[in-house]
Amino acid sequence: MKFCWETEEERLKRFMKISPKKKLEWLRRMNEFSSHYLPRKARFVYLQLRRMK
C-alpha cells in the first residue's frame, strides 16, 4: 500500500525492516495461491515462461 505522506526513501526503509524470511514466506504463499487459482490458459502461459528460464 502506498501512502501519500511518506517519501520513497521512507517507504524503502519500511520494507527493509521486514525480515528476509517473512518476505520469502510471503512470496512462496503468493506463488502457491497463483498456481492454484489461475485459469487454465494463464497457468499454461505461466508454466511456459517458467520453463524458459
C-alpha positions as CSV (number, residue, x, y, z in Angstrom):
1,M,0.0,0.0,0.0
2,K,1.3,3.4,-0.9
3,F,0.7,6.3,1.5
4,C,0.7,9.8,0.2
5,W,2.6,11.3,3.2
6,E,5.7,9.0,3.1
7,T,8.6,9.6,0.7
8,E,10.1,6.9,-1.4
9,E,13.1,6.7,1.0
10,E,10.8,6.1,4.0
11,R,8.8,3.5,2.1
12,L,12.0,1.6,1.2
13,K,13.2,1.8,4.9
14,R,9.8,0.4,6.0
15,F,10.2,-2.6,3.6
16,M,13.8,-3.2,4.6
17,K,12.6,-3.7,8.2
18,I,10.7,-6.8,7.1
19,S,12.9,-9.9,7.7
20,P,14.0,-11.8,4.6
21,K,12.4,-15.0,6.0
22,K,9.0,-13.2,6.1
23,K,9.5,-11.9,2.6
24,L,10.3,-15.3,1.2
25,E,7.4,-16.9,3.0
26,W,5.1,-14.3,1.5
27,L,6.4,-14.9,-2.0
28,R,6.0,-18.7,-1.5
29,R,2.4,-18.3,-0.4
30,M,1.6,-15.9,-3.4
31,N,3.2,-18.4,-5.8
32,E,1.1,-21.3,-4.3
33,F,-2.0,-19.1,-4.5
34,S,-1.5,-18.1,-8.1
35,S,-0.6,-21.6,-9.2
36,H,-3.7,-22.9,-7.6
37,Y,-6.3,-20.3,-8.7
38,L,-5.0,-19.2,-12.1
39,P,-7.3,-20.1,-15.0
40,R,-6.0,-22.9,-17.2
41,K,-4.9,-20.7,-20.0
42,A,-3.0,-18.4,-17.7
43,R,-1.5,-21.4,-15.9
44,F,-0.2,-22.8,-19.2
45,V,1.4,-19.4,-20.0
46,Y,2.9,-19.2,-16.5
47,L,4.4,-22.7,-16.8
48,Q,5.8,-22.0,-20.3
49,L,7.5,-18.8,-19.0
50,R,8.9,-20.7,-16.1
51,R,10.4,-23.4,-18.3
52,M,12.1,-20.8,-20.5
53,K,14.4,-19.7,-17.6
